[in-house]
Amino acid sequence: MAEKNYTTVSIPKPLAKKVKKRMEGTGFNSMSSYVTYVLRQVISSMEEEDEEEEFSEEDEEKVKERLRALGYLD
């Protein structure tokens, strides 16, 4: 079984209070678990945006032409 490595991150107390309030009713039982989940979501979203930027205008036009040929676009 692989060993998990962790680090400690400090956040301002007012932010920690907001995080605790956001956690209510989520089922998360620790702030660390909740913050880890949120950070993964944010990073995943950012990575998807980066991938979308790699989609060239030429690629976009090819997809549009295919969709037109299939009758999805006018």
N, C-alpha and C positions, 0 to 999 in steps of 0.2 A: 504494500500500500504506500502510495507516495505521500511524503510529508508536506504539509501545507506551510507556507511561510507567510507571516503577517508582519505588518509594520503599524506604528501608531501615528495617527494624524491628529493634530490639535485644531479645533475650530473655536471661534469666539462663542462665549456662553449665550449671547442673545440668539445666535444662529442655532445652537444646540437646542434651545428652548423651542424654536420654530420647528426644528426637525422632530422633536418629541411630539409636538402637537400634530404634525402631519402624519406621524406613525400611528396615531390613535385609530383603532378599528381596522388596521391593515393586516394584523396577524403576525407582524414582526415582533419578536420579543427582545431585540437589542438594537440600539442605535447603530452599532457597527454593521449589523446585517442589513438594516434599512439603507444606510448610506452606501454600502457596497452595491446593493441592488440598483439604487438610483444612479450611481456613477457608471455602472455597466450599461444601463439604458442610455445615458447621455453619450457615452463613448461609442456605443453601437450606432446611435443615430448620426453622430458625427462621421463615423466611418462610412455609413451608407451615403451621406452627402458627398464625401470625398469620391466614392465610387461613381456617383451620378455625374460629377464634374468631369470624369474621365470619358464620358459618353460624348463623342464628337458631334458636331453639327451634321457631318456627313452620315454618321450612324443614325442620328435622329431622323434625317430625311429618308433613309432607307426603311426605317420602321414605319414612318408615315405612309410611304408608298405601299408597303405591304398591307397596312391597315386599309388604305383606300381600295386596293385590289380585292380585299375581302369584304368591302362594303361597310366598314366601320367608320370611315371618314368620308366626308364629301370633298 
